[in-house]
Structure formats: structure tokens, C-alpha cells
Amino acid sequence: MKSIIASSLIAGIAAMSAHANAETPTGNETPKQQCAIAYVTGIGGTAQSLREYLSSSNRYRYLAENPIQCKLSDEGRAFGCVGVTSLRHERVSVYDDSDDATMTVVARVELDRGTYPVIIVVPRQDVKCEE
């Protein structure tokens, strides 16, 4: 009887330990920030353009040659965007934070015909949640 209780206790402790280890970051991972409003300082843009920017050997040149450009609908909505833009402590709404390396946000971006809200991707390390 004692061995059944002891083995059940050991199995329970092992299961709780495995569950705790699965939830604990290993140190290599950046903890995800979950927030609705944040501030971004850095480069943001379409997913493809941001990947190209980050892999570019001359990021300054890429930024200068690929400014963000969007089409505007009759209702004043930006769509079909390409390129990247620089953000300096820009207040944004978090749209999707499910990716480990980037976050999708809605930021006010200066375009040819004014400032419009645009959905862009930014590196997660450039995002600071509003407190």
C-alpha cells in the first residue's frame, strides 16, 4: 500500500515539474509582451520589406530607397503597402503579437497625401508596452 502511495506521489511531482518547466523560458527566448497599446522606436513596414531590410547589407540605403508607399481608397484607407518607415516613439495599436520575432501593429504613417493608419510589422524588441 505504501509503495502505491509513494509511486503516485512521485508521478504527481514529476508531472507538476514537467508542466512548470514547459512554461518557464529557457533564457534563449524573448518573453512575449501582451498589450493593446505600445510605443515603437525603430523600423517597420510590410512583412516582406522588413525581412529584406533586416537582411540587407546596407540598411541605410535600403531605407532611403524603399520608403513606405500605400494605395489609398476613396474612404481614406491605406492598402497595398510596400516598403519600410522609421518610427520614433510612435504610439501604436497592437494588431497581432503571435509571432516570436515581430509584432503587427497599426501605426500612423506619413504618406504622400497625409498621415494615415497603416498596418505594419515591427521587430518585437523595438516595442514597449504602454503601462
C-alpha positions as CSV (number, residue, x, y, z in Angstrom):
1,M,0.0,0.0,0.0
2,K,2.8,2.4,0.9
3,S,4.5,1.7,-2.4
4,I,1.4,2.6,-4.4
5,I,1.0,5.9,-2.5
6,A,4.7,6.7,-2.9
7,S,4.7,6.0,-6.6
8,S,1.5,8.0,-7.1
9,L,3.2,10.9,-5.2
10,I,6.4,10.7,-7.3
11,A,4.4,10.6,-10.5
12,G,2.4,13.6,-9.4
13,I,5.5,15.6,-8.6
14,A,7.1,14.6,-11.9
15,A,4.0,15.8,-13.8
16,M,3.9,19.1,-12.0
17,S,7.7,19.6,-12.6
18,A,7.3,18.9,-16.3
19,H,4.4,21.4,-16.5
20,A,6.4,24.1,-14.7
21,N,9.4,23.5,-17.0
22,A,7.3,23.8,-20.1
23,E,6.1,27.3,-19.0
24,T,9.5,28.6,-17.9
25,P,11.5,30.4,-20.6
26,T,14.9,28.8,-21.2
27,G,16.8,32.1,-21.3
28,N,17.1,32.0,-25.1
29,E,13.6,33.2,-25.7
30,T,12.3,36.8,-25.6
31,P,9.3,36.9,-23.3
32,K,6.2,37.9,-25.3
33,Q,4.7,41.2,-24.4
34,Q,0.9,41.1,-24.4
35,C,-0.6,44.6,-24.7
36,A,-3.1,46.6,-26.7
37,I,-1.2,49.9,-26.9
38,A,2.5,50.2,-27.3
39,Y,5.3,52.6,-28.3
40,V,7.7,51.7,-31.2
41,T,11.1,53.1,-31.9
42,G,12.8,51.6,-34.9
43,I,12.0,50.4,-38.4
44,G,8.6,49.0,-39.5
45,G,7.0,48.1,-42.8
46,T,5.4,45.3,-44.7
47,A,6.5,41.8,-43.7
48,Q,8.4,41.2,-46.9
49,S,10.1,44.7,-46.9
50,L,11.1,44.3,-43.2
51,R,12.7,40.9,-43.9
52,E,14.6,42.5,-46.8
53,Y,15.6,45.4,-44.7
54,L,16.9,43.2,-41.9
55,S,18.9,41.0,-44.3
56,S,20.3,44.0,-46.2
57,S,24.0,44.7,-46.0
58,N,23.3,48.4,-46.2
59,R,20.2,49.2,-44.1
60,Y,20.5,53.0,-44.5
61,R,20.4,52.7,-48.3
62,Y,17.5,50.2,-48.2
63,L,15.5,52.6,-46.0
64,A,16.2,55.5,-48.3
65,E,15.4,53.6,-51.5
66,N,12.3,51.8,-50.2
67,P,10.1,54.3,-48.3
68,I,6.7,53.0,-47.4
69,Q,4.1,53.6,-50.1
70,C,0.4,52.7,-50.0
71,K,-2.6,53.0,-52.2
72,L,-5.5,55.0,-50.7
73,S,-9.1,54.0,-51.1
74,D,-11.9,56.5,-51.7
75,E,-12.8,56.1,-48.0
76,G,-9.3,57.2,-47.0
77,R,-8.0,53.8,-46.0
78,A,-4.4,52.7,-46.8
79,F,-3.9,49.4,-48.5
80,G,-1.5,47.5,-50.7
81,C,1.5,49.0,-48.9
82,V,5.2,48.2,-49.7
83,G,8.4,49.5,-48.2
84,V,9.6,50.5,-44.7
85,T,9.4,53.5,-42.5
86,S,11.3,54.9,-39.4
87,L,9.3,55.2,-36.2
88,R,10.4,57.4,-33.3
89,H,8.5,56.7,-30.1
90,E,5.3,56.2,-32.1
91,R,2.2,55.2,-30.2
92,V,0.6,52.2,-31.9
93,S,-2.2,49.7,-31.5
94,V,-1.1,46.1,-31.4
95,Y,-2.9,44.1,-34.1
96,D,-1.2,40.7,-33.8
97,D,1.5,39.6,-31.4
98,S,1.5,35.9,-32.1
99,D,4.9,35.8,-33.9
100,D,8.1,35.3,-31.7
101,A,10.3,37.8,-33.6
102,T,7.8,40.5,-34.9
103,M,4.5,42.2,-34.0
104,T,1.9,43.5,-36.3
105,V,0.7,47.0,-35.3
106,V,-1.4,49.8,-36.6
107,A,0.7,53.0,-36.8
108,R,0.1,56.5,-38.1
109,V,2.4,56.8,-41.1
110,E,3.2,59.8,-43.2
111,L,2.3,59.1,-46.8
112,D,2.3,61.3,-50.0
113,R,-1.2,62.6,-49.3
114,G,-1.1,62.9,-45.5
115,T,-0.9,60.8,-42.4
116,Y,-2.9,57.5,-42.3
117,P,-3.2,54.5,-40.1
118,V,-1.3,51.6,-41.7
119,I,-0.9,48.0,-40.6
120,I,2.9,47.3,-40.4
121,V,5.2,44.7,-39.0
122,V,7.9,45.8,-36.4
123,P,10.6,43.8,-34.7
124,R,9.4,42.7,-31.2
125,Q,12.5,44.2,-29.4
126,D,11.5,47.7,-30.7
127,V,8.1,47.5,-29.0
128,K,7.5,48.8,-25.4
129,C,4.0,48.2,-24.0
130,E,2.2,51.1,-22.5
131,E,1.9,50.9,-18.8
